[in-house]
Amino acid sequence: MAEVTVVGAGLAGLVAAINCARSGHKVRVLERFDHIGGDPYIRPAVDVTPMDPKRLGDFIGVRLEPPYVTPTEEFAIYVYGRRYLVPGSRMHLHSVERGSRSTSLDMYLYERAREVGVEFEMGVEMNSQKDFAELPPNTIVATGLEVEPFLALRRPYLEVYGFIGKTRYEGPPRIMGFFDYYTSYYNYCANANGVAFALAFDGRPVTESQRDEWDRQLREWEGMGFETWLPHEGVVATGKITSPCLFAGNKILAGTLAGMQDPVFLFGVQSSLVSGKIAALAVEDRERAWRLFHSFTSAYKYSWLYKRFFDAQPHFLRKRGLRLGFGAYQKYPSLLQPAIDIALKSLPGYGKY
Ligand SMILES: Cc1cc2nc3c(=O)[nH]c(=O)nc-3n(C[C@H](O)[C@H](O)[C@H](O)COP(=O)(O)OP(=O)(O)OC[C@H]3O[C@@H](n4cnc5c(N)ncnc54)[C@H](O)[C@@H]3O)c2cc1C
């Protein structure tokens, strides 16, 4: 039996901790906040991600079910003002509540971790190279999208900017995505469990007038009103074509810090869950874990290149291409479904359980 330290009590860290404890290790988790659920500035939030909850749940050894993970019933996408509707099930979309409420996936995983004897030290922040050097070998680092560990462990990242909106909202789980002139990424708004969450973001600072334009569209087209918008600056893990990386020196990386994030839509939920399991395996068998990690991220480089190509296109070409793609998908769903399924398989961590 080994003593395993996990830094970060988010999705990847908790799955890693649960699996290490089940293998008989003594596990302690260090978490920078004094609570589970991450930064209250951002949360509660609703993350939406393509997922196969049954197979993923079997792989990580945790049942993934409502209200923590719920099928997204409707996926509406606005391409420069034109609305397309796709049943969420076709894209295998699932809505995941994040944060400290009892209906969040974070709290659900925390409860499972407590059941198997994982110990938690709250309010402990690991940021500098010195902090990490002092941690024992085989420590699992799963600090998510916080920039300091990326810097300390020399992992590549990209900065993102934008605004966050949160409000109460009842209704079946939905997501609305917006491609438009106000962002070179996409904005999204999703709801689940009585909460709605909206994120306007881009690889460069988003102005208030860009945000206000989206706010107007949300109100007029979807009846979604957000009283306040909070400025948001953060990082994503898709800095380089070589971002996915399981080891940093004698440390094991997990979650987005390990580059487990899709470079196109920036989905990070299901790949973080997968990578928590792989990190736990790495404590016992580095070689096997590395092979699994490699297989789960083998298509990353193609998605990364596609994203660079997409980013280089001017708005008028994006508008044409996206309208053509979504229009055809709406009209001939079964014809294009194989292409969607192939695209889903290129997501880090997807579908190779
Ligand atoms: C605003 C926003 C919206 C998003 N929307 C989506 C979405 O719709 N779909 C999707 O798939 N993904 C989405 N993502 C990405 C997704 O949330 C992440 O990829 C996922 O949470 C990563 O899981 P993780 O385990 O790596 O990190 P997290 O779940 O973020 O957990 C990291 C944990 O480590 C702790 N921590 C951080 N730094 C330290 C430190 N220095 N010392 C100790 N503890 C530390 C944190 O407090 C936290 O508890 C979104 C991210 C953001 C920020």
The ligand as a Gaussian input file, in Angstrom:
#p B3LYP/6-31G(d) Opt

LIG

0 1
 C      -16.152000      29.020000     -17.334000
 C      -15.877000      27.628000     -17.818000
 C      -16.840000      26.966000     -18.586000
 C      -16.579000      25.657000     -19.034000
 N      -17.526000      25.012000     -19.774000
 C      -17.312000      23.724000     -20.157000
 C      -18.310000      23.002000     -20.869000
 O      -19.391000      23.515000     -21.159000
 N      -18.046000      21.718000     -21.233000
 C      -16.863000      21.098000     -20.914000
 O      -16.677000      19.919000     -21.256000
 N      -15.903000      21.759000     -20.243000
 C      -16.108000      23.047000     -19.854000
 N      -15.141000      23.731000     -19.167000
 C      -13.884000      23.035000     -18.884000
 C      -14.048000      22.087000     -17.714000
 O      -14.715000      22.736000     -16.659000
 C      -12.679000      21.642000     -17.257000
 O      -11.979000      21.121000     -18.380000
 C      -12.774000      20.583000     -16.161000
 O      -13.394000      21.090000     -15.017000
 C      -11.393000      20.164000     -15.806000
 O      -11.407000      19.246000     -14.752000
 P      -10.126000      19.178000     -13.823000
 O      -10.313000      18.045000     -12.924000
 O       -8.902000      19.217000     -14.676000
 O      -10.150000      20.550000     -13.022000
 P      -11.278000      21.139000     -12.081000
 O      -12.489000      20.321000     -12.110000
 O      -11.366000      22.583000     -12.411000
 O      -10.636000      20.972000     -10.625000
 C       -9.448000      21.581000     -10.243000
 C       -9.427000      21.622000      -8.734000
 O       -8.104000      21.977000      -8.307000
 C       -8.188000      23.046000      -7.362000
 N       -6.958000      23.825000      -7.503000
 C       -6.658000      24.669000      -8.511000
 N       -5.435000      25.186000      -8.347000
 C       -4.952000      24.642000      -7.204000
 C       -3.722000      24.786000      -6.522000
 N       -2.784000      25.601000      -6.987000
 N       -3.519000      24.078000      -5.375000
 C       -4.505000      23.252000      -4.910000
 N       -5.693000      23.085000      -5.521000
 C       -5.919000      23.764000      -6.666000
 C       -9.432000      23.793000      -7.775000
 O       -9.930000      24.599000      -6.723000
 C      -10.368000      22.671000      -8.154000
 O      -11.064000      22.158000      -7.057000
 C      -15.362000      25.031000     -18.699000
 C      -14.413000      25.698000     -17.925000
 C      -14.668000      26.987000     -17.486000
 C      -13.644000      27.679000     -16.632000

